[in-house]
Amino acid sequence: MWDFSTEPEFEKQLEWIRTFVTEEVAPLDLLWPHHHHKQPPPWLKKVIDPLKDAVRARGLWACHLGPELGGQGFGQVKLCLINEIISPFSWGPTIFGVQGPDTGNAEIIAHYGTPEQKRRYLQPLLDGELFSAFSMTEPQGGADPLGFRCAAVADGDDWVITGEKFFTSNSEDAAFLIVMAVTDPDAAPHQRMSMFLVPRDTPGIETVRRTRYMGEPEEAMDHALIRYNGVRVPAEGLLGERGRGFEIAQTRLSGGRIHHAMRAVGQAEYAFDMACERVLSRVLRGRPLADQQLVQQAITESYAQIEQFRLFVMRAAWRIDHGDGYNHEVRRDIAVAKVLSARIAHDVTQRAMHLHGALGLSNEMPFGQMWLLAPGYGIWDGPTESHVSAAARLILREHEPAPTDLPTQWLPSRIEAARARYSDALAEQAAEESVRS
């Protein structure tokens, strides 16, 4: 049995969040859509700091972390419900202290960092005083750790990092980077890498290309190609144990994937609400669009798609809260949710945009950015194909092959077994039919 309900006190918090993001956060997107991952200038701090303070006063700041780290220790169900509400707004995660990539970086520093690393890097993250970046994927190997070439070589008491990393999000405004590098090239495939905490101003860090997400202007967040030219990192920069980089990365990504899934739900709901408003307002040939059968089909399909996916994500979140953490069942469902995220973001946005006609295609509606974000759900935190394969392996683990060349549900053998089991009844049936004939 699954129960996604929350206590009345938390329901009041969700209602406050809905009003707060609509009235206070949404205007920030309209005026400063690309400043949410930057250190704000004084004039902007006067605007956003009171909003962050309001979130803190409600006990909703950095709620992905436990109380010992300045958060509320909310479980995944509550986090999903919050992410669902704030996701349509670019500023939402920053105002609530749950912006990526900082949330994932904070989680792994909290799990694997030394006391000094937590003091230097984690606490400023939690306080919202700085931003960070996660430098993992590479130009030639993407997110496949078996293809990584960027290496860290021990040199006395230091590590020297040499190589390139691509799509290092927010590298330009980050105070530090978490770099995944090969430290043991001859070790087992998933024990080759280690993680390092590297201050952004360390000598030897070169921005080769300031890549941006498609369709975004020059001032938007960068996703740069970074070259590490013999970057020297002291021994205390190693995050966690040597050779456990892959494990640390999985710890970071699993939670992020379930949050991304619920943010896809939030985006889809935002598009759906706009679609419903439009079809009830627009008249075609003397009748509201809402009365047209194909429009009704689009509305129904979007509603069903959202509700199915939302319940699936909520069940996965519930399992994390009430099970053994990220066990194989949870990892299976997270992989499936990751696959479906891009689909629902695409499908519902496309229908809503289409129902707005030419206006939906214009820069006077928010669909353009939503449409461009949709394929991102199929790439970030690992491509769809990888998650399809991972999900299939975990699904098939729960099943067994047939003991013979024929399927266990092959009808002739099942009928034969059923006849043998109920032979007496069959004999009586035959005798009764013989008498009647």
Sine and cosine of phi, psi and omega as CSV:
sin_phi,cos_phi,sin_psi,cos_psi,sin_omega,cos_omega
0.00,0.00,0.70,-0.72,0.02,-1.00
-0.89,-0.45,0.69,-0.73,-0.01,-1.00
-0.76,-0.65,0.94,-0.34,-0.05,-1.00
-1.00,-0.09,0.07,1.00,-0.06,-1.00
-0.95,0.33,0.43,-0.90,0.05,-1.00
-0.82,-0.58,0.28,-0.96,-0.07,-1.00
-0.92,0.39,0.43,-0.90,-0.04,-1.00
-0.82,0.58,-0.58,0.82,0.00,-1.00
-0.87,0.48,-0.64,0.77,0.00,-1.00
-0.96,0.30,-0.55,0.83,0.08,-1.00
-0.86,0.51,-0.60,0.80,0.07,-1.00
-0.91,0.41,-0.59,0.81,0.07,-1.00
-0.89,0.45,-0.68,0.74,0.01,-1.00
-0.89,0.45,-0.63,0.77,0.02,-1.00
-0.91,0.42,-0.63,0.78,0.07,-1.00
-0.89,0.46,-0.68,0.74,0.00,-1.00
-0.87,0.49,-0.70,0.72,-0.01,-1.00
-0.84,0.54,-0.73,0.69,0.00,-1.00
-0.93,0.38,-0.67,0.74,-0.06,-1.00
-0.89,0.45,-0.74,0.68,-0.05,-1.00
-0.94,0.35,-0.55,0.84,0.01,-1.00
-0.94,0.34,-0.68,0.73,-0.10,-1.00
-1.00,0.03,-0.56,0.83,-0.15,-0.99
-0.95,-0.33,-0.58,0.81,-0.10,-0.99
-1.00,-0.01,-0.67,0.74,-0.04,-1.00
-0.81,0.58,-0.65,0.76,0.02,-1.00
-0.87,0.49,-0.48,0.88,0.02,-1.00
-0.89,0.46,-0.61,0.79,0.01,-1.00
-0.89,0.46,-0.55,0.84,-0.06,-1.00
-0.97,0.24,-0.53,0.85,-0.08,-1.00
-0.99,-0.13,-0.64,0.77,-0.06,-1.00
-0.72,-0.70,0.91,0.40,-0.15,-0.99
-0.93,0.38,-0.26,0.97,-0.08,-1.00
-0.84,-0.53,0.40,0.92,0.00,-1.00
-0.96,-0.29,0.03,1.00,-0.17,-0.99
-0.96,0.28,-0.27,0.96,0.04,-1.00
-0.91,-0.42,0.40,0.92,0.01,-1.00
-0.89,-0.46,0.42,-0.91,0.15,-0.99
-0.91,0.40,0.87,-0.49,-0.12,-0.99
-0.96,0.27,0.63,-0.77,0.14,-0.99
-0.92,0.38,0.26,-0.97,-0.07,-1.00
-0.80,0.60,-0.66,0.75,-0.04,-1.00
-0.91,0.41,-0.50,0.87,0.02,-1.00
-0.99,0.13,-0.54,0.84,0.06,-1.00
-0.86,0.51,-0.56,0.83,0.02,-1.00
-0.90,0.44,-0.42,0.91,0.00,-1.00
-1.00,0.05,-0.74,0.67,-0.17,-0.98
-1.00,0.04,-0.48,0.87,-0.02,-1.00
-0.88,0.48,-0.67,0.74,0.07,-1.00
-0.88,0.47,-0.53,0.85,0.04,-1.00
-0.93,0.36,-0.68,0.73,0.06,-1.00
-0.89,0.46,-0.63,0.77,0.02,-1.00
-0.90,0.44,-0.60,0.80,0.03,-1.00
-0.91,0.42,-0.63,0.77,0.05,-1.00
-0.91,0.42,-0.69,0.73,0.03,-1.00
-0.88,0.47,-0.66,0.75,-0.03,-1.00
-0.89,0.45,-0.46,0.89,0.04,-1.00
-1.00,0.06,-0.01,1.00,-0.03,-1.00
0.95,0.31,0.51,0.86,-0.07,-1.00
-0.90,-0.44,0.15,0.99,-0.04,-1.00
-0.99,0.15,0.71,-0.71,0.07,-1.00
0.72,0.69,0.74,0.67,-0.14,-0.99
-0.97,0.22,0.04,1.00,0.08,-1.00
-0.98,0.19,-0.21,0.98,-0.04,-1.00
-0.94,-0.34,0.34,-0.94,-0.02,-1.00
-0.96,0.29,0.23,-0.97,-0.03,-1.00
-0.86,0.52,-0.54,0.84,-0.01,-1.00
-0.93,0.38,-0.24,0.97,0.01,-1.00
-0.92,-0.39,0.24,0.97,0.05,-1.00
1.00,-0.05,0.04,1.00,0.04,-1.00
-0.98,-0.21,-0.20,-0.98,-0.04,-1.00
-0.97,-0.24,-0.11,0.99,-0.02,-1.00
0.92,0.38,0.47,0.88,0.04,-1.00
-0.89,0.46,0.61,-0.79,0.11,-0.99
-0.97,0.24,0.02,-1.00,-0.08,-1.00
-0.92,0.39,-0.53,0.85,0.02,-1.00
-0.88,0.48,-0.75,0.66,0.00,-1.00
-0.91,0.41,-0.63,0.77,0.04,-1.00
-0.88,0.47,-0.64,0.77,0.02,-1.00
-0.89,0.46,-0.67,0.74,-0.01,-1.00
-0.90,0.43,-0.59,0.81,0.05,-1.00
-0.94,0.34,-0.72,0.69,-0.01,-1.00
-0.88,0.48,-0.56,0.83,0.03,-1.00
-0.86,0.51,-0.62,0.79,-0.07,-1.00
-0.98,0.18,-0.66,0.75,-0.14,-0.99
-1.00,0.05,-0.22,0.98,-0.16,-0.99
-0.91,0.43,-0.51,0.86,0.00,-1.00
-0.92,0.40,-0.17,0.99,-0.11,-0.99
-0.90,-0.43,0.82,-0.57,-0.06,-1.00
-0.85,0.52,-0.58,0.81,-0.02,-1.00
-0.99,0.17,-0.26,0.97,-0.10,-0.99
-0.81,0.59,-0.83,0.56,-0.01,-1.00
-0.86,0.52,-0.62,0.79,-0.01,-1.00
-0.92,0.40,-0.67,0.74,-0.02,-1.00
-0.92,0.39,-0.46,0.89,0.00,-1.00
-0.99,-0.15,0.04,1.00,0.05,-1.00
0.95,0.33,0.47,0.88,-0.02,-1.00
-0.79,-0.61,0.50,0.86,-0.05,-1.00
-0.98,0.21,0.59,-0.80,0.14,-0.99
-1.00,0.07,0.40,-0.92,-0.02,1.00
-0.99,0.13,0.17,0.99,-0.14,-0.99
-0.93,0.36,-0.56,0.83,-0.01,-1.00
-0.88,0.47,-0.74,0.67,0.01,-1.00
-0.90,0.43,-0.64,0.77,0.03,-1.00
-0.89,0.45,-0.66,0.75,0.02,-1.00
-0.89,0.45,-0.63,0.78,-0.03,-1.00
-0.90,0.45,-0.69,0.72,-0.05,-1.00
-0.97,0.24,-0.51,0.86,0.11,-0.99
-0.91,0.41,-0.64,0.77,0.04,-1.00
-0.89,0.45,-0.61,0.79,-0.03,-1.00
-0.98,0.20,-0.65,0.76,-0.20,-0.98
-0.89,-0.45,-0.18,0.98,-0.11,-0.99
-0.97,0.24,0.45,-0.90,0.12,-0.99
-0.98,0.22,0.26,-0.97,0.06,-1.00
-0.81,0.58,-0.63,0.78,0.00,-1.00
-0.93,0.36,-0.64,0.77,0.04,-1.00
-0.90,0.44,-0.63,0.78,0.03,-1.00
-0.91,0.42,-0.65,0.76,0.01,-1.00
-0.90,0.43,-0.68,0.73,-0.12,-0.99
-0.98,0.19,-0.61,0.79,-0.13,-0.99
-0.92,-0.38,-0.68,0.73,-0.13,-0.99
-0.95,0.31,-0.76,0.65,-0.09,-1.00
-0.88,0.48,-0.69,0.73,0.07,-1.00
-0.88,0.47,-0.55,0.84,0.08,-1.00
-0.89,0.46,-0.73,0.68,-0.03,-1.00
-0.90,0.43,-0.53,0.85,0.00,-1.00
-0.98,0.19,-0.13,0.99,-0.03,-1.00
0.96,0.28,0.39,0.92,-0.06,-1.00
-1.00,0.03,-0.30,0.95,-0.04,-1.00
-0.46,-0.89,0.15,-0.99,0.03,-1.00
-0.86,-0.50,0.27,-0.96,-0.03,-1.00
-0.68,-0.73,0.07,-1.00,0.03,-1.00
-0.64,-0.77,0.43,-0.90,0.03,-1.00
-0.89,-0.46,0.89,-0.46,-0.15,-0.99
-0.93,-0.37,1.00,-0.05,-0.09,-1.00
-0.82,-0.58,-0.82,0.58,-0.12,-0.99
-0.93,0.37,0.46,-0.89,-0.08,-1.00
-0.82,-0.57,0.42,-0.91,-0.09,-1.00
-0.88,0.47,-0.56,0.83,-0.06,-1.00
-1.00,-0.08,-0.34,0.94,-0.11,-0.99
-0.84,-0.55,0.02,1.00,-0.01,-1.00
0.84,0.54,-0.76,-0.65,-0.03,-1.00
-0.99,-0.12,0.13,0.99,-0.02,-1.00
-0.99,0.16,0.95,-0.32,-0.05,-1.00
-0.91,0.42,-0.35,0.94,0.01,-1.00
-0.95,0.30,-0.27,0.96,0.02,-1.00
-0.98,-0.22,0.12,0.99,-0.04,-1.00
-0.93,0.36,0.63,-0.78,0.05,-1.00
-0.88,-0.48,-0.42,0.91,0.01,-1.00
-0.86,0.51,0.84,-0.54,-0.16,-0.99
-0.83,-0.56,0.48,-0.88,0.12,-0.99
-0.87,-0.49,0.84,-0.55,-0.06,-1.00
-0.91,-0.41,0.75,-0.66,0.02,-1.00
-0.93,0.38,0.70,-0.71,0.02,-1.00
-0.61,-0.79,1.00,-0.09,-0.09,-1.00
0.92,0.40,-0.82,-0.57,0.03,-1.00
-1.00,-0.03,0.09,1.00,-0.06,-1.00
-0.91,-0.42,0.20,-0.98,0.23,-0.97
-0.91,-0.42,0.61,-0.79,0.03,-1.00
-0.89,-0.47,0.88,-0.47,-0.08,-1.00
-0.98,-0.18,0.78,-0.63,0.01,-1.00
-0.68,-0.73,0.78,-0.63,0.03,-1.00
0.57,-0.82,-0.09,-1.00,-0.06,-1.00
-0.85,-0.53,0.52,-0.85,0.08,-1.00
-0.73,-0.68,0.69,-0.72,-0.05,-1.00
-0.92,-0.39,0.52,-0.86,0.02,-1.00
0.87,0.49,0.71,0.71,0.12,-0.99
-0.99,0.15,1.00,-0.09,-0.15,-0.99
-0.92,0.40,0.72,-0.70,0.06,-1.00
0.90,0.44,0.47,0.88,-0.02,-1.00
-0.90,0.44,-0.51,0.86,-0.08,-1.00
-0.93,0.37,-0.61,0.79,-0.07,-1.00
-0.97,-0.26,0.11,0.99,0.01,-1.00
-0.98,0.20,0.60,-0.80,0.11,-0.99
-0.99,0.14,-0.44,0.90,0.05,-1.00
-0.45,-0.89,0.32,-0.95,0.03,-1.00
-0.86,-0.51,0.56,-0.83,0.20,-0.98
-0.98,-0.22,0.91,-0.42,-0.12,-0.99
-0.95,-0.32,0.77,-0.64,0.08,-1.00
-0.99,-0.17,0.87,-0.49,-0.09,-1.00
-0.69,-0.72,0.45,-0.89,0.03,-1.00
-0.97,0.25,0.85,-0.52,0.05,-1.00
-0.92,-0.38,-0.35,0.94,-0.05,-1.00
-0.69,-0.73,0.98,0.20,-0.12,-0.99
-0.89,0.46,-0.39,0.92,-0.05,-1.00
-0.99,-0.13,0.06,1.00,-0.01,-1.00
-0.98,0.19,0.08,-1.00,0.08,-1.00
-0.83,0.56,0.50,-0.87,-0.16,-0.99
-0.75,0.66,-0.67,0.74,-0.08,-1.00
-0.99,-0.12,0.27,0.96,0.07,-1.00
-0.84,-0.54,0.29,0.96,-0.04,-1.00
-0.99,0.11,-0.41,0.91,-0.22,-0.98
-0.95,-0.30,0.43,-0.90,0.12,-0.99
-0.71,-0.71,0.28,-0.96,0.00,-1.00
-0.94,-0.34,0.58,-0.82,-0.02,-1.00
-0.71,-0.70,0.64,-0.77,0.14,-0.99
-1.00,-0.06,0.88,-0.47,-0.13,-0.99
-0.80,-0.60,0.91,-0.42,0.08,-1.00
-0.85,0.53,0.62,-0.79,-0.10,-1.00
-0.90,0.44,-0.47,0.88,-0.04,-1.00
-1.00,0.01,0.21,0.98,0.04,-1.00
-0.90,0.44,0.72,-0.69,0.01,-1.00
-0.85,0.53,0.62,-0.79,0.07,-1.00
0.98,-0.20,-0.11,0.99,0.04,-1.00
-1.00,0.05,0.89,-0.45,-0.08,-1.00
-0.87,-0.49,0.74,-0.67,0.13,-0.99
-1.00,0.02,0.95,-0.32,-0.01,-1.00
-0.98,0.22,-0.73,0.68,0.05,-1.00
-0.65,-0.76,0.72,-0.69,0.06,-1.00
-1.00,-0.01,0.94,0.35,-0.02,-1.00
-0.90,0.43,0.57,-0.82,0.09,-1.00
-0.82,-0.58,0.29,-0.96,0.07,-1.00
-0.91,0.41,0.56,-0.83,-0.09,-1.00
-0.84,0.54,0.65,-0.76,0.06,-1.00
0.99,0.15,-0.05,1.00,-0.05,-1.00
-0.99,-0.10,0.48,-0.88,-0.06,-1.00
-0.98,0.20,0.05,-1.00,-0.08,-1.00
-0.86,0.51,-0.57,0.82,-0.07,-1.00
-0.99,0.15,-0.03,1.00,-0.01,-1.00
-0.95,0.31,0.22,-0.98,0.00,-1.00
-0.83,0.56,0.64,-0.77,0.04,-1.00
-1.00,0.05,0.43,-0.90,0.13,-0.99
-0.74,-0.67,0.94,0.34,-0.35,-0.94
-0.98,0.20,0.37,-0.93,0.28,-0.96
-1.00,0.03,0.90,-0.43,-0.06,-1.00
-0.95,-0.31,0.70,-0.71,0.11,-0.99
-0.92,-0.39,0.81,-0.59,0.05,-1.00
-0.99,-0.15,0.96,-0.29,-0.07,-1.00
-0.99,-0.14,0.99,0.15,0.00,-1.00
0.87,0.50,0.71,0.71,-0.04,-1.00
-0.95,0.30,0.85,-0.53,-0.08,-1.00
-1.00,-0.07,0.83,-0.56,-0.03,-1.00
-0.84,-0.55,0.77,-0.63,0.02,-1.00
-0.91,0.41,0.32,-0.95,-0.05,-1.00
-0.82,0.57,-0.57,0.82,-0.03,-1.00
-0.95,0.31,-0.04,1.00,0.09,-1.00
-0.99,0.14,-0.20,0.98,0.03,-1.00
-0.93,0.37,0.81,-0.59,0.01,-1.00
-0.99,-0.14,0.89,-0.45,-0.08,-1.00
0.97,0.25,-0.26,-0.97,-0.04,-1.00
-1.00,0.05,0.44,-0.90,0.08,-1.00
-0.87,0.50,0.70,-0.71,0.04,-1.00
1.00,0.09,0.05,1.00,-0.02,-1.00
-0.95,-0.32,0.36,0.93,-0.03,-1.00
-0.87,0.49,-0.65,0.76,-0.01,-1.00
-0.90,0.43,-0.70,0.72,0.03,-1.00
-0.87,0.50,-0.69,0.73,0.00,-1.00
-0.90,0.44,-0.65,0.76,0.01,-1.00
-0.88,0.48,-0.66,0.75,0.00,-1.00
-0.92,0.40,-0.61,0.79,0.07,-1.00
-0.86,0.50,-0.66,0.75,-0.02,-1.00
-0.93,0.36,-0.67,0.74,-0.18,-0.98
-0.99,0.16,-0.51,0.86,-0.08,-1.00
-0.87,0.49,-0.75,0.66,0.03,-1.00
-0.90,0.43,-0.62,0.78,0.00,-1.00
-0.89,0.45,-0.57,0.82,-0.03,-1.00
-0.92,0.39,-0.63,0.78,0.01,-1.00
-0.94,0.33,-0.55,0.84,0.05,-1.00
-0.93,0.36,-0.66,0.75,0.05,-1.00
-0.88,0.48,-0.63,0.78,-0.01,-1.00
-0.88,0.48,-0.69,0.72,-0.01,-1.00
-0.96,0.29,-0.46,0.89,0.09,-1.00
-0.94,0.35,-0.54,0.84,0.11,-0.99
-0.90,0.44,-0.62,0.79,0.08,-1.00
-0.88,0.48,-0.72,0.69,-0.01,-1.00
-0.88,0.48,-0.67,0.75,0.04,-1.00
-0.89,0.45,-0.69,0.72,-0.01,-1.00
-0.89,0.45,-0.65,0.76,0.02,-1.00
-0.91,0.42,-0.61,0.79,0.05,-1.00
-0.88,0.47,-0.73,0.69,0.03,-1.00
-0.90,0.43,-0.64,0.77,-0.02,-1.00
-0.90,0.44,-0.69,0.72,0.02,-1.00
-0.88,0.48,-0.64,0.77,0.04,-1.00
-0.91,0.41,-0.61,0.79,0.01,-1.00
-0.90,0.43,-0.70,0.72,-0.01,-1.00
-0.90,0.44,-0.68,0.73,0.05,-1.00
-0.86,0.51,-0.68,0.73,-0.06,-1.00
-0.90,0.43,-0.73,0.68,-0.09,-1.00
-0.95,0.33,-0.40,0.91,0.07,-1.00
-0.99,0.15,-0.32,0.95,-0.07,-1.00
-0.99,-0.17,-0.52,0.86,-0.13,-0.99
-1.00,0.04,0.69,-0.72,0.00,-1.00
-0.93,-0.37,0.73,-0.68,0.03,-1.00
-0.77,-0.64,0.85,-0.53,-0.01,-1.00
0.80,0.59,0.66,0.76,0.09,-1.00
0.99,0.14,0.04,1.00,-0.01,-1.00
-0.77,-0.63,0.57,-0.82,0.08,-1.00
-0.87,0.49,0.54,-0.84,0.08,-1.00
-0.81,0.59,-0.54,0.84,-0.04,-1.00
-0.88,0.47,-0.30,0.95,0.01,-1.00
-1.00,0.02,-0.14,0.99,-0.02,-1.00
-0.99,0.15,0.73,-0.68,-0.16,-0.99
-0.88,0.47,-0.68,0.73,-0.01,-1.00
-0.93,0.37,-0.51,0.86,0.09,-1.00
-0.92,0.39,-0.68,0.74,0.05,-1.00
-0.87,0.50,-0.62,0.79,0.04,-1.00
-0.89,0.45,-0.68,0.73,0.00,-1.00
-0.89,0.46,-0.67,0.74,0.01,-1.00
-0.90,0.43,-0.71,0.70,-0.03,-1.00
-0.91,0.42,-0.67,0.75,0.00,-1.00
-0.91,0.42,-0.65,0.76,0.02,-1.00
-0.90,0.43,-0.71,0.71,0.01,-1.00
-0.86,0.51,-0.73,0.68,-0.02,-1.00
-0.90,0.44,-0.67,0.74,-0.02,-1.00
-0.89,0.46,-0.69,0.72,0.00,-1.00
-0.90,0.43,-0.75,0.66,-0.07,-1.00
-0.91,0.42,-0.65,0.76,0.03,-1.00
-0.88,0.48,-0.75,0.67,-0.05,-1.00
-0.93,0.36,-0.65,0.76,0.00,-1.00
-0.86,0.51,-0.72,0.69,0.00,-1.00
-0.90,0.43,-0.59,0.81,0.03,-1.00
-0.90,0.43,-0.71,0.71,0.01,-1.00
-0.91,0.42,-0.67,0.74,0.01,-1.00
-0.89,0.46,-0.61,0.79,0.04,-1.00
-0.91,0.42,-0.65,0.76,0.05,-1.00
-0.88,0.47,-0.67,0.74,0.03,-1.00
-0.89,0.45,-0.67,0.74,0.02,-1.00
-0.88,0.47,-0.65,0.76,0.01,-1.00
-0.89,0.45,-0.61,0.79,0.05,-1.00
-0.89,0.45,-0.68,0.74,-0.04,-1.00
-0.93,0.36,-0.53,0.85,-0.15,-0.99
-0.90,-0.43,0.18,0.98,-0.02,-1.00
-0.87,-0.49,-0.60,-0.80,-0.04,-1.00
-0.97,-0.24,0.65,0.76,0.00,-1.00
0.96,0.28,-0.69,-0.72,-0.08,-1.00
-1.00,-0.02,0.90,0.43,0.06,-1.00
-0.97,0.24,-0.05,-1.00,-0.13,-0.99
-0.93,0.37,-0.50,0.87,0.05,-1.00
-0.92,0.39,-0.68,0.74,0.02,-1.00
-0.92,0.40,-0.70,0.72,0.01,-1.00
-0.89,0.46,-0.60,0.80,0.08,-1.00
-0.87,0.50,-0.75,0.66,-0.05,-1.00
-0.94,0.33,-0.56,0.83,0.07,-1.00
-0.91,0.42,-0.65,0.76,0.03,-1.00
-0.88,0.47,-0.69,0.72,0.02,-1.00
-0.91,0.42,-0.67,0.74,0.02,-1.00
-0.88,0.48,-0.63,0.78,0.03,-1.00
-0.88,0.47,-0.65,0.76,0.01,-1.00
-0.90,0.43,-0.68,0.74,-0.09,-1.00
-0.98,0.20,-0.34,0.94,-0.06,-1.00
-0.84,0.54,-0.75,0.66,-0.03,-1.00
-0.90,0.43,-0.58,0.81,-0.04,-1.00
-0.92,0.40,-0.72,0.69,-0.04,-1.00
-0.95,0.33,-0.62,0.79,0.03,-1.00
-0.88,0.47,-0.63,0.77,0.01,-1.00
-0.94,0.34,-0.79,0.61,-0.17,-0.99
-0.90,0.43,-0.75,0.67,-0.07,-1.00
-0.94,0.35,-0.64,0.77,0.04,-1.00
-0.89,0.45,-0.67,0.74,-0.02,-1.00
-0.88,0.47,-0.70,0.72,0.00,-1.00
-0.90,0.43,-0.70,0.72,-0.02,-1.00
-0.90,0.44,-0.67,0.74,0.01,-1.00
-0.89,0.46,-0.69,0.72,-0.01,-1.00
-0.89,0.45,-0.64,0.77,-0.03,-1.00
-0.93,0.36,-0.26,0.97,0.08,-1.00
-1.00,-0.01,-0.05,1.00,0.03,-1.00
0.88,0.47,-0.61,-0.79,-0.04,-1.00
-0.87,0.49,-0.56,0.83,0.02,-1.00
-0.88,0.48,-0.59,0.81,0.01,-1.00
-0.90,0.43,-0.46,0.89,0.00,-1.00
-1.00,0.10,-0.19,0.98,-0.13,-0.99
-1.00,0.06,0.14,-0.99,0.06,-1.00
-0.99,0.11,0.18,0.98,0.03,-1.00
-0.99,-0.11,0.02,1.00,0.10,-1.00
-0.78,-0.62,0.39,-0.92,-0.09,-1.00
-0.99,0.12,0.15,0.99,-0.10,-0.99
-0.93,0.36,-0.48,0.88,-0.07,-1.00
-0.84,0.54,-0.79,0.62,0.00,-1.00
-0.91,0.42,-0.63,0.78,0.01,-1.00
-0.90,0.44,-0.64,0.77,0.00,-1.00
-0.91,0.42,-0.64,0.77,0.01,-1.00
-0.94,0.33,-0.50,0.86,0.01,-1.00
-0.96,0.28,-0.48,0.88,-0.13,-0.99
-0.80,0.60,-0.76,0.66,0.00,-1.00
-0.92,0.39,-0.36,0.93,0.03,-1.00
-0.88,0.48,-0.53,0.85,0.02,-1.00
-0.88,0.47,-0.37,0.93,0.01,-1.00
-1.00,-0.01,-0.03,1.00,-0.06,-1.00
-0.88,-0.47,-0.80,0.60,-0.10,-1.00
-0.92,0.40,0.49,-0.87,-0.10,-0.99
0.88,0.47,0.44,0.90,0.06,-1.00
0.96,-0.29,0.68,-0.73,-0.06,-1.00
-0.94,0.34,0.40,-0.92,-0.03,-1.00
-0.79,0.61,-0.68,0.73,-0.08,-1.00
-0.86,0.50,-0.63,0.77,0.01,-1.00
-0.90,0.44,-0.63,0.78,-0.03,-1.00
-0.97,0.25,-0.53,0.85,0.11,-0.99
-0.87,0.49,-0.73,0.69,0.00,-1.00
-0.91,0.42,-0.69,0.73,0.00,-1.00
-0.89,0.46,-0.69,0.72,0.00,-1.00
-0.89,0.46,-0.69,0.72,-0.02,-1.00
-0.88,0.47,-0.67,0.74,0.01,-1.00
-0.88,0.47,-0.67,0.75,-0.02,-1.00
-0.95,0.31,-0.58,0.81,0.05,-1.00
-0.91,0.41,-0.73,0.68,-0.07,-1.00
-0.94,0.35,-0.33,0.94,0.05,-1.00
-0.88,0.47,-0.41,0.91,-0.04,-1.00
-1.00,0.03,0.06,1.00,-0.06,-1.00
-0.82,-0.57,0.26,-0.96,-0.01,-1.00
-0.82,-0.58,0.49,-0.87,0.08,-1.00
-0.95,0.31,0.34,-0.94,0.05,-1.00
-0.92,0.39,0.59,-0.81,-0.03,-1.00
-0.95,0.31,-0.28,0.96,0.02,-1.00
-0.79,-0.61,-0.07,-1.00,0.02,-1.00
-0.94,0.33,-0.30,0.95,-0.02,-1.00
-0.98,-0.20,0.51,-0.86,0.02,-1.00
-0.88,0.47,0.48,-0.88,0.01,-1.00
-0.91,0.41,-0.38,0.93,0.02,-1.00
-0.99,-0.13,0.31,0.95,0.06,-1.00
-0.88,0.47,0.85,-0.53,-0.18,-0.98
-0.90,0.44,-0.68,0.74,-0.02,-1.00
-0.83,0.56,-0.70,0.71,-0.02,-1.00
-0.94,0.34,-0.57,0.82,0.03,-1.00
-0.93,0.37,-0.63,0.77,0.03,-1.00
-0.91,0.42,-0.66,0.75,0.02,-1.00
-0.87,0.49,-0.69,0.72,0.00,-1.00
-0.92,0.40,-0.62,0.78,0.02,-1.00
-0.91,0.41,-0.64,0.77,0.04,-1.00
-0.89,0.46,-0.65,0.76,0.01,-1.00
-0.91,0.40,-0.61,0.80,-0.05,-1.00
-0.94,0.33,-0.61,0.79,-0.06,-1.00
-0.91,-0.42,0.61,0.79,-0.05,-1.00
-0.87,0.49,-0.64,0.77,-0.01,-1.00
-0.90,0.44,-0.70,0.72,0.01,-1.00
-0.90,0.43,-0.63,0.77,0.03,-1.00
-0.90,0.44,-0.62,0.79,0.01,-1.00
-0.91,0.42,-0.68,0.74,0.03,-1.00
-0.91,0.41,-0.63,0.78,0.04,-1.00
-0.88,0.48,-0.71,0.71,-0.02,-1.00
-0.90,0.44,-0.64,0.77,0.00,-1.00
-0.91,0.41,-0.64,0.77,0.01,-1.00
-0.91,0.41,-0.65,0.76,0.01,-1.00
-0.92,0.38,-0.55,0.83,0.02,-1.00
-0.92,0.40,-0.64,0.77,0.01,-1.00
-0.91,0.42,-0.68,0.74,-0.04,-1.00
-0.92,0.40,-0.52,0.85,-0.02,-1.00
-0.98,0.18,0.00,0.00,0.00,0.00
